[in-house]
Amino acid sequence: MRDQALTAPDGRLLARYQRRLADDDRPMADLVELADGVEEAAAVPALMAAFAGWRVGAAPPLGKALVAAGARTHRHAHVMSRDLRRDPAPAAWLAPPLPDGYRLTAVDRPARELAPVAELAYPPGHPDHRPEPEEPELEAIMSGRLLGPLLPCSALALDADGEVAGAILVNDSDGEPPFGGPWLAQIFRRPDAAGLGTALLRRALAAGTRDGLAAIGLAVTDANPARARYAALGFAEVLESLSVDV
């Protein structure tokens, strides 16, 4: 829902957007959409001035125009969603096949035990690699501070020694779709644990179906090969977004 308005000094509507916090706690103007009749060339200087220091998310053409004006590209992403009412997940996915020696459990470990696995899953060169430590963001997701309460369809994968080998974290975020409601904030696994990612995702979809969730949404980076895996598991693209730092 685009509930905020950006106006020109003469009161003319330039754009509507959704205000939220970015993952680094800076303000974000998301889903920016120009008003009818407003040209990019006229709107970009106003957007750059109004959102200095913010992150801005928009359709790729507008995002690229902001980059040309001096903004820095943050992420080119595809927002996807699986409708669990029209396309419920099979109940058998509540106990998906797992690689030998692994088991799924509730999220009952602190963020510091998940962070090393997330960092292994997204090494330098991966489209979603972050140079910053993963623990602070994971703690914010798991505590509900960043996106809202963690949902029961979240889970950990443990190895035979009881160590964390993977995780899926789904939050009940505020607002309306595509960014509101159940949101898959993180999914990752150790590189040597092939098959755990699919198992975690199947279990989350089945648990969400069991719990009456309408849908689960996510965002995947354009170059991330996981995008095809999400599509194979019933996720459909809702929109494409280019986020930039102004």
RODO-2510 file (C-alpha; in nm, 4 decimals, decimal comma):
residues 246
     n   res          X          Y          Z
     1     m     0,0000     0,0000     0,0000
     2     r     0,1536     0,3322    -0,1095
     3     d     0,0316     0,5456     0,1830
     4     q     0,2797     0,8344     0,1646
     5     a     0,2841     1,1191    -0,0854
     6     l     0,5658     1,3323    -0,2255
     7     t     0,4487     1,6714    -0,3482
     8     a     0,6115     1,9600    -0,5346
     9     p     0,6368     2,3056    -0,3715
    10     d     0,3205     2,4061    -0,5583
    11     g     0,1314     2,1166    -0,3997
    12     r     0,1265     1,9017    -0,7128
    13     l     0,1480     1,5265    -0,6431
    14     l     0,4753     1,3811    -0,7733
    15     a     0,4788     1,0265    -0,6367
    16     r     0,3377     0,7846    -0,3827
    17     y     0,5439     0,5402    -0,1795
    18     q     0,5473     0,3127     0,1225
    19     r     0,7680     0,4209     0,4113
    20     r     0,9478     0,1521     0,6107
    21     l     1,2886     0,0758     0,7600
    22     a     1,5609    -0,0736     0,5443
    23     d     1,7631    -0,3680     0,6738
    24     d     2,0336    -0,1280     0,7973
    25     d     1,7727     0,0787     0,9871
    26     r     1,7822     0,3733     0,7478
    27     p     1,4441     0,5082     0,6298
    28     m     1,3229     0,3601     0,3031
    29     a     1,0771     0,4900     0,0456
    30     d     0,9604     0,1664    -0,1120
    31     l     0,7321     0,0902    -0,4056
    32     v     0,7789     0,4456    -0,5355
    33     e     0,5353     0,5131    -0,8174
    34     l     0,5166     0,8404    -1,0086
    35     a     0,1802     1,0138    -1,0257
    36     d    -0,0073     1,0168    -1,3547
    37     g     0,1460     1,2603    -1,5987
    38     v     0,4709     1,3079    -1,4047
    39     e     0,7824     1,2509    -1,6141
    40     e     1,0939     1,0858    -1,4718
    41     a     1,3106     1,3777    -1,5757
    42     a     1,1001     1,6150    -1,3651
    43     a     1,0591     1,3813    -1,0681
    44     v     1,4148     1,2523    -1,0218
    45     p     1,5638     1,5790    -0,8831
    46     a     1,2763     1,6019    -0,6343
    47     l     1,3216     1,2384    -0,5310
    48     m     1,6971     1,2867    -0,4862
    49     a     1,6386     1,5924    -0,2665
    50     a     1,3491     1,4516    -0,0624
    51     f     1,5136     1,1160     0,0047
    52     a     1,8751     1,2175     0,0664
    53     g     2,0205     0,9565     0,3036
    54     w     1,7307     0,7175     0,2375
    55     r     1,7022     0,3938     0,0474
    56     v     1,4529     0,4074    -0,2402
    57     g     1,2837     0,1102    -0,4057
    58     a     1,1128     0,1452    -0,7427
    59     a     1,0581    -0,0257    -1,0753
    60     p     1,3914    -0,0706    -1,2583
    61     p     1,3485     0,2199    -1,5063
    62     l     1,2984     0,4732    -1,2258
    63     g     1,5707     0,3113    -1,0148
    64     k     1,8155     0,3372    -1,3061
    65     a     1,7229     0,7040    -1,3528
    66     l     1,8072     0,7675    -0,9861
    67     v     2,1417     0,5894    -1,0310
    68     a     2,2156     0,8085    -1,3333
    69     a     2,1478     1,1100    -1,1090
    70     g     2,4003     0,9930    -0,8483
    71     a     2,2279     0,7287    -0,6322
    72     r     2,4086     0,4013    -0,5633
    73     t     2,2572     0,0659    -0,6598
    74     h     2,1750    -0,1487    -0,3573
    75     r     1,9810    -0,4480    -0,4906
    76     h     1,7959    -0,5583    -0,8010
    77     a     1,5326    -0,7974    -0,6693
    78     h     1,2236    -0,9920    -0,7669
    79     v     0,9404    -1,0096    -0,5132
    80     m     0,7699    -1,3491    -0,5244
    81     s     0,4775    -1,5019    -0,3382
    82     r     0,3129    -1,8407    -0,2997
    83     d    -0,0618    -1,8250    -0,2471
    84     l    -0,1343    -2,0929     0,0140
    85     r    -0,5110    -2,0686    -0,0229
    86     r    -0,5310    -2,1281    -0,3948
    87     d    -0,2224    -2,3512    -0,3915
    88     p    -0,1891    -2,5178    -0,0494
    89     a     0,1308    -2,7067     0,0184
    90     p     0,1021    -3,0861     0,0608
    91     a     0,0733    -3,2016     0,4225
    92     a     0,3529    -3,4520     0,3507
    93     w     0,5937    -3,1574     0,3309
    94     l     0,5634    -3,1163     0,7081
    95     a     0,8149    -3,4033     0,7254
    96     p     1,0204    -3,3548     0,4066
    97     p     1,2996    -3,5922     0,3059
    98     l     1,6286    -3,4878     0,4656
    99     p     1,9919    -3,5708     0,3931
   100     d     2,1223    -3,8421     0,6250
   101     g     2,2037    -3,7241     0,9760
   102     y     1,9985    -3,4035     0,9718
   103     r     1,6781    -3,3091     1,1514
   104     l     1,4499    -3,0055     1,1636
   105     t     1,3573    -2,8271     1,4830
   106     a     1,2057    -2,5037     1,6089
   107     v     1,4138    -2,1859     1,6158
   108     d     1,5537    -2,2301     1,9659
   109     r     1,9137    -2,1137     1,9198
   110     p     2,0544    -1,7594     1,9480
   111     a     2,1557    -1,5595     1,6438
   112     r     2,5255    -1,6134     1,7171
   113     e     2,4847    -1,9846     1,6356
   114     l     2,3139    -1,9107     1,3031
   115     a     2,5439    -1,6323     1,1856
   116     p     2,8466    -1,8492     1,0894
   117     v     2,6221    -2,0667     0,8700
   118     a     2,4704    -1,7627     0,6968
   119     e     2,8177    -1,6284     0,6271
   120     l     2,9256    -1,9623     0,4785
   121     a     2,6104    -1,9719     0,2645
   122     y     2,6761    -1,6264     0,1167
   123     p     3,0534    -1,6099     0,0537
   124     p     3,2249    -1,3354    -0,1467
   125     g     3,1071    -1,3575    -0,5061
   126     h     2,7548    -1,4704    -0,4138
   127     p     2,4835    -1,2228    -0,5278
   128     d     2,3660    -1,1867    -0,1657
   129     h     2,7075    -1,1618     0,0022
   130     r     2,7236    -0,8906     0,2679
   131     p     3,0579    -0,7633     0,4003
   132     e     2,8971    -0,6864     0,7373
   133     p     2,8614    -0,9567     1,0073
   134     e     2,5315    -1,1452     0,9842
   135     e     2,4598    -1,1699     1,3572
   136     p     2,3062    -0,8222     1,4141
   137     e     2,0535    -0,8588     1,1319
   138     l     1,9688    -1,2161     1,2299
   139     e     1,9122    -1,1066     1,5892
   140     a     1,6830    -0,8261     1,4688
   141     i     1,4862    -1,0704     1,2518
   142     m     1,4598    -1,3370     1,5226
   143     s     1,3559    -1,0902     1,7926
   144     g     1,0873    -0,9412     1,5692
   145     r     1,2410    -0,5928     1,5815
   146     l     1,3092    -0,5719     1,2085
   147     l     1,0037    -0,7266     1,0427
   148     g     0,7603    -0,8410     1,3090
   149     p     0,7149    -1,1611     1,5111
   150     l     0,8806    -1,4823     1,3991
   151     l     0,6204    -1,7338     1,2799
   152     p     0,6028    -2,1030     1,3815
   153     c     0,6717    -2,2125     1,0236
   154     s     1,0305    -2,0968     1,0809
   155     a     1,2762    -2,3788     1,1523
   156     l     1,6372    -2,4799     1,2017
   157     a     1,8209    -2,7750     1,0497
   158     l     2,0628    -2,9477     1,2859
   159     d     2,3374    -3,1941     1,1999
   160     a     2,4142    -3,5204     1,3816
   161     d     2,6178    -3,3284     1,6423
   162     g     2,3318    -3,0898     1,7146
   163     e     2,5010    -2,7987     1,5374
   164     v     2,3035    -2,5549     1,3230
   165     a     2,3375    -2,6443     0,9545
   166     g     2,0609    -2,4282     0,8069
   167     a     1,7631    -2,2088     0,8880
   168     i     1,4459    -2,0567     0,7486
   169     l     1,3066    -1,7470     0,9195
   170     v     0,9546    -1,6289     0,8348
   171     n     0,8146    -1,3150     0,9985
   172     d     0,4630    -1,1768     1,0327
   173     s     0,5392    -0,8321     0,8932
   174     d     0,3078    -0,5322     0,9168
   175     g     0,1139    -0,3964     0,6241
   176     e    -0,0311    -0,5449     0,3109
   177     p     0,1257    -0,7579     0,0381
   178     p     0,3571    -0,7643    -0,1435
   179     f     0,5758    -0,6642     0,1537
   180     g     0,3254    -0,7149     0,4345
   181     g     0,2092    -1,0378     0,5919
   182     p     0,4148    -1,3590     0,6203
   183     w     0,7596    -1,2801     0,4813
   184     l     1,0511    -1,5169     0,4269
   185     a     1,3307    -1,3027     0,5666
   186     q     1,6167    -1,5558     0,5547
   187     i     1,6879    -1,9044     0,4269
   188     f     2,0352    -2,0540     0,4186
   189     r     2,2316    -2,3749     0,4693
   190     r     2,5896    -2,4920     0,4977
   191     p     2,7475    -2,5470     0,1550
   192     d     2,8049    -2,9170     0,2348
   193     a     2,4376    -2,9763     0,3262
   194     a     2,2791    -3,0106    -0,0169
   195     g     1,9034    -3,0598    -0,0016
   196     l     1,8458    -2,8812     0,3280
   197     g     1,7273    -2,5588     0,1655
   198     t     1,4499    -2,7313    -0,0269
   199     a     1,3511    -2,9311     0,2821
   200     l     1,3323    -2,6176     0,4977
   201     l     1,1244    -2,4361     0,2377
   202     r     0,8836    -2,7256     0,1873
   203     r     0,8340    -2,7593     0,5614
   204     a     0,7672    -2,3827     0,5972
   205     l     0,5088    -2,3878     0,3176
   206     a     0,3316    -2,6900     0,4665
   207     a     0,3364    -2,5423     0,8174
   208     g     0,2062    -2,2129     0,6811
   209     t    -0,0767    -2,3973     0,5041
   210     r    -0,1562    -2,5858     0,8256
   211     d    -0,1590    -2,2608     1,0246
   212     g    -0,3932    -2,0848     0,7839
   213     l    -0,1497    -1,8368     0,6309
   214     a    -0,2833    -1,6779     0,3128
   215     a     0,0566    -1,6580     0,1432
   216     i     0,4307    -1,6353     0,2029
   217     g     0,6322    -1,3689     0,0235
   218     l     1,0038    -1,3217    -0,0346
   219     a     1,2539    -1,1144    -0,2290
   220     v     1,5316    -1,2765    -0,4309
   221     t     1,8260    -1,1000    -0,5920
   222     d     1,8132    -1,0946    -0,9714
   223     a     2,1341    -1,2954    -1,0165
   224     n     2,0583    -1,5527    -0,7447
   225     p     1,9978    -1,8999    -0,8973
   226     a     1,7601    -1,9748    -0,6073
   227     r     1,4990    -1,7764    -0,7995
   228     a     1,4360    -2,0801    -1,0220
   229     r     1,4018    -2,3043    -0,7168
   230     y     1,1385    -2,0750    -0,5661
   231     a     0,9447    -2,0815    -0,8930
   232     a     0,9602    -2,4624    -0,8952
   233     l     0,8064    -2,4636    -0,5458
   234     g     0,5092    -2,2518    -0,6508
   235     f     0,6278    -1,8956    -0,5960
   236     a     0,5126    -1,6492    -0,8617
   237     e     0,6694    -1,3108    -0,9325
   238     v     0,4699    -1,0164    -0,7996
   239     l     0,6973    -0,7295    -0,8949
   240     e     1,0532    -0,6353    -0,9861
   241     s     1,2345    -0,3688    -0,7868
   242     l     1,5637    -0,1821    -0,8009
   243     s     1,6589    -0,0352    -0,4640
   244     v     1,9140     0,2452    -0,4471
   245     d     2,0852     0,4465    -0,1748
   246     v     2,0454     0,8207    -0,2260
***
